Amino acid sequence: MSPRSKKSKKSPPPPVQLPLQDDKVYPIPPFCRDVLGVSVDTFRRICQRGEGPPITRLSKTRIGIRGRHGKEWLDARAKAAAS
């Protein structure tokens, strides 16, 4: 028998430190996990409906949420739910 080869997996991004920093851009997966408490798929559906926060494109393949935009978006959703 040959030993099983271990597939190298990317380590998960570090947790988002709260409170959010206004000008820092947070990757989508930790933002969803640590700030919103929802899955990335749920967050993508929210964004596809046009109800998500502004997305910041860092490069061709990297996107994220600026802290200021995430806070404003969450505040607006909280106010809308309270009405």
N, CA, C and O of each residue as an XYZ file, in Angstrom:
332
protein
N       0.821     -1.185      0.000
C       0.000      0.000      0.000
C       0.861      1.243      0.000
O       1.884      1.317      0.680
N       0.432      2.197     -0.763
C       1.173      3.455     -0.789
C       0.543      4.436      0.203
O      -0.671      4.426      0.407
N       1.367      5.272      0.810
C       0.813      6.243      1.751
C      -0.088      7.237      1.021
O       0.171      7.611     -0.124
N      -1.117      7.643      1.687
C      -2.037      8.606      1.083
C      -1.353      9.962      0.968
O      -0.673     10.427      1.883
N      -1.555     10.561     -0.159
C      -0.978     11.896     -0.320
C      -1.956     12.906      0.276
O      -3.165     12.823      0.064
N      -1.418     13.837      1.006
C      -2.250     14.861      1.613
C      -2.385     16.021      0.646
O      -1.397     16.530      0.115
N      -3.614     16.425      0.429
C      -3.849     17.585     -0.417
C      -3.666     18.823      0.441
O      -4.187     18.915      1.552
N      -2.925     19.760     -0.090
C      -2.745     20.991      0.673
C      -3.979     21.862      0.469
O      -4.385     22.139     -0.659
N      -4.553     22.278      1.564
C      -5.714     23.148      1.510
C      -5.300     24.530      1.959
O      -4.421     24.691      2.806
N      -5.946     25.524      1.378
C      -5.704     26.886      1.822
C      -6.210     27.027      3.242
O      -7.274     26.516      3.590
N      -5.453     27.713      4.041
C      -5.935     27.943      5.399
C      -7.014     29.026      5.339
O      -6.938     29.929      4.506
N      -8.002     28.943      6.205
C      -9.072     29.941      6.165
C      -8.534     31.311      6.538
O      -7.580     31.421      7.308
N      -9.147     32.358      5.992
C      -8.696     33.701      6.340
C      -8.876     33.950      7.834
O      -9.749     33.354      8.464
N      -8.060     34.822      8.394
C      -8.188     35.102      9.825
C      -9.528     35.761     10.117
O     -10.121     36.372      9.228
N     -10.013     35.644     11.348
C     -11.293     36.255     11.682
C     -11.238     37.775     11.582
O     -10.189     38.391     11.770
N     -12.379     38.356     11.284
C     -12.489     39.810     11.206
C     -12.515     40.357     12.630
O     -13.282     39.896     13.476
N     -11.669     41.338     12.871
C     -11.636     41.981     14.182
C     -12.694     43.080     14.223
O     -12.729     43.959     13.362
N     -13.545     43.015     15.226
C     -14.571     44.034     15.372
C     -14.109     45.051     16.393
O     -13.407     44.649     17.321
N     -14.429     46.303     16.312
C     -15.263     46.925     15.305
C     -14.531     47.047     13.973
O     -13.301     47.033     13.919
N     -15.309     47.165     12.902
C     -14.736     47.274     11.562
C     -13.982     48.588     11.412
O     -14.415     49.630     11.904
N     -12.847     48.521     10.727
C     -12.090     49.729     10.416
C     -12.652     50.316      9.131
O     -12.865     49.585      8.163
N     -12.896     51.621      9.104
C     -13.567     52.257      7.966
C     -12.906     52.007      6.619
O     -13.593     51.683      5.651
N     -11.591     52.150      6.536
C     -10.927     52.092      5.239
C     -10.331     50.733      4.890
O      -9.761     50.568      3.811
N     -10.453     49.780      5.771
C      -9.925     48.443      5.481
C     -10.924     47.693      4.601
O     -12.137     47.808      4.779
N     -10.392     46.917      3.642
C     -11.246     46.103      2.781
C     -11.179     44.662      3.286
O     -10.107     44.061      3.354
N     -12.345     44.125      3.639
C     -12.439     42.776      4.206
C     -12.824     41.779      3.122
O     -13.756     42.034      2.360
N     -12.127     40.646      3.036
C     -12.511     39.612      2.073
C     -13.938     39.124      2.372
O     -14.382     39.143      3.520
N     -14.634     38.696      1.340
C     -16.034     38.298      1.469
C     -16.233     37.146      2.475
O     -17.080     37.278      3.358
N     -15.494     36.022      2.383
C     -15.788     34.912      3.305
C     -15.702     35.268      4.795
O     -16.634     34.951      5.533
N     -14.623     35.915      5.272
C     -14.619     36.250      6.700
C     -15.642     37.325      7.065
O     -16.153     37.334      8.185
N     -15.945     38.227      6.139
C     -16.965     39.244      6.404
C     -18.315     38.564      6.634
O     -19.040     38.903      7.569
N     -18.639     37.611      5.778
C     -19.906     36.875      5.925
C     -19.926     36.078      7.223
O     -20.904     36.116      7.970
N     -18.856     35.368      7.482
C     -18.780     34.472      8.649
C     -18.767     35.246      9.960
O     -19.549     34.948     10.863
N     -17.892     36.231     10.074
C     -17.633     36.878     11.360
C     -18.516     38.100     11.635
O     -18.811     38.401     12.792
N     -18.932     38.793     10.592
C     -19.720     40.010     10.786
C     -21.207     39.729     10.616
O     -22.021     40.108     11.458
N     -21.556     39.058      9.514
C     -22.971     38.835      9.215
C     -23.525     37.551      9.801
O     -24.707     37.478     10.137
N     -22.680     36.539      9.926
C     -23.155     35.247     10.416
C     -23.981     34.499      9.380
O     -24.869     33.723      9.733
N     -23.692     34.731      8.103
C     -24.386     34.029      7.021
C     -23.357     33.380      6.108
O     -22.170     33.703      6.163
N     -23.823     32.462      5.268
C     -22.923     31.814      4.321
C     -22.606     32.761      3.163
O     -23.325     33.729      2.916
N     -21.528     32.462      2.470
C     -21.145     33.252      1.300
C     -22.239     33.168      0.237
O     -22.529     34.160     -0.431
N     -22.848     31.993      0.078
C     -23.913     31.838     -0.918
C     -25.106     32.741     -0.604
O     -25.672     33.362     -1.503
N     -25.482     32.810      0.661
C     -26.589     33.693      1.054
C     -26.229     35.141      0.754
O     -27.052     35.894      0.233
N     -25.003     35.531      1.080
C     -24.557     36.899      0.824
C     -24.572     37.201     -0.672
O     -24.986     38.287     -1.078
N     -24.126     36.258     -1.489
C     -24.133     36.469     -2.948
C     -25.560     36.655     -3.468
O     -25.796     37.482     -4.348
N     -26.510     35.890     -2.928
C     -27.903     36.050     -3.348
C     -28.425     37.436     -2.979
O     -29.141     38.059     -3.763
N     -28.071     37.919     -1.791
C     -28.465     39.265     -1.373
C     -27.908     40.293     -2.361
O     -28.614     41.212     -2.776
N     -26.649     40.129     -2.727
C     -26.003     41.067     -3.658
C     -26.615     40.976     -5.054
O     -26.783     41.999     -5.718
N     -26.947     39.776     -5.507
C     -27.549     39.609     -6.833
C     -28.910     40.294     -6.917
O     -29.310     40.746     -7.990
N     -29.621     40.376     -5.799
C     -30.904     41.083     -5.772
C     -30.710     42.593     -5.721
O     -31.682     43.347     -5.771
N     -29.469     43.034     -5.622
C     -29.187     44.462     -5.546
C     -29.375     45.036     -4.150
O     -29.513     46.249     -3.991
N     -29.383     44.175     -3.136
C     -29.616     44.613     -1.765
C     -28.358     44.566     -0.901
O     -28.444     44.761      0.312
N     -27.200     44.312     -1.495
C     -25.967     44.191     -0.740
C     -25.210     45.503     -0.639
O     -25.587     46.496     -1.262
N     -24.139     45.506      0.147
C     -23.308     46.705      0.263
C     -22.465     46.886     -0.998
O     -22.333     45.955     -1.792
N     -21.897     48.073     -1.189
C     -20.994     48.264     -2.324
C     -19.795     47.308     -2.210
O     -19.245     47.114     -1.126
N     -19.408     46.728     -3.328
C     -18.283     45.792     -3.388
C     -17.061     46.547     -3.902
O     -17.156     47.310     -4.864
N     -15.934     46.336     -3.271
C     -14.670     46.951     -3.711
C     -13.844     45.905     -4.424
O     -13.563     44.844     -3.866
N     -13.451     46.197     -5.660
C     -12.627     45.277     -6.446
C     -11.169     45.641     -6.237
O     -10.734     46.737     -6.590
N     -10.413     44.707     -5.656
C      -8.997     44.935     -5.377
C      -8.119     44.555     -6.561
O      -7.084     45.179     -6.798
N      -8.526     43.549     -7.291
C      -7.801     43.112     -8.483
C      -8.805     42.381     -9.360
O     -10.005     42.400     -9.086
N      -8.319     41.739    -10.411
C      -9.209     41.012    -11.314
C      -9.997     39.927    -10.587
O     -11.154     39.672    -10.919
N      -9.382     39.297     -9.609
C     -10.012     38.162     -8.944
C     -10.343     38.391     -7.471
O     -10.983     37.541     -6.853
N      -9.925     39.510     -6.898
C     -10.148     39.742     -5.467
C     -11.145     40.870     -5.253
O     -10.994     41.970     -5.784
N     -12.175     40.565     -4.455
C     -13.157     41.574     -4.100
C     -13.345     41.552     -2.594
O     -12.992     40.580     -1.926
N     -13.902     42.625     -2.068
C     -14.133     42.686     -0.642
C     -15.110     43.794     -0.296
O     -15.652     44.472     -1.168
N     -15.316     43.955      0.996
C     -16.227     44.970      1.509
C     -15.418     45.950      2.341
O     -14.736     45.555      3.287
N     -15.493     47.226      1.988
C     -14.831     48.259      2.794
C     -15.598     48.385      4.109
O     -16.829     48.371      4.116
N     -14.882     48.506      5.204
C     -15.492     48.556      6.525
C     -16.598     49.592      6.643
O     -17.660     49.317      7.203
N     -16.349     50.774      6.118
C     -17.330     51.863      6.176
C     -18.619     51.460      5.465
O     -19.715     51.701      5.971
N     -18.481     50.843      4.284
C     -19.657     50.437      3.511
C     -20.425     49.324      4.217
O     -21.656     49.301      4.198
N     -19.696     48.406      4.835
C     -20.349     47.329      5.567
C     -21.157     47.861      6.739
O     -22.280     47.415      6.975
N     -20.586     48.821      7.482
C     -21.291     49.407      8.623
C     -22.534     50.168      8.174
O     -23.604     50.025      8.767
N     -22.389     50.982      7.117
C     -23.524     51.757      6.610
C     -24.642     50.832      6.138
O     -25.819     51.088      6.394
N     -24.269     49.762      5.452
C     -25.249     48.812      4.944
C     -25.982     48.129      6.093
O     -27.207     48.015      6.066
N     -25.242     47.676      7.099
C     -25.868     47.032      8.254
C     -26.792     47.992      8.996
O     -27.882     47.602      9.416
N     -26.363     49.254      9.163
C     -27.194     50.249      9.836
C     -28.493     50.495      9.068
O     -29.564     50.601      9.665
N     -28.390     50.584      7.750
C     -29.585     50.817      6.918
C     -30.549     49.629      7.028
O     -31.763     49.826      7.080
N     -30.028     48.418      7.064
C     -30.893     47.234      7.184
C     -31.552     47.189      8.557
O     -32.709     46.784      8.675
N     -30.833     47.597      9.585
C     -31.398     47.597     10.944
C     -32.519     48.636     11.048
O     -33.546     48.383     11.678
N     -32.319     49.801     10.430
C     -33.328     50.850     10.462
C     -34.564     50.429      9.672
O     -35.690     50.701     10.088
N     -34.356     49.764      8.530
C     -35.475     49.318      7.700
C     -36.289     48.257      8.424
O     -37.515     48.234      8.313
N     -35.621     47.381      9.163
C     -36.311     46.313      9.899
C     -37.099     46.874     11.081
O     -38.127     46.318     11.467
N     -36.611     47.982     11.657
C     -37.280     48.568     12.812
C     -38.531     49.339     12.417
O     -39.409     49.558     13.252
N     -38.626     49.753     11.156
C     -39.784     50.560     10.720
C     -41.008     49.722     10.510
O     -42.060     50.246     10.144
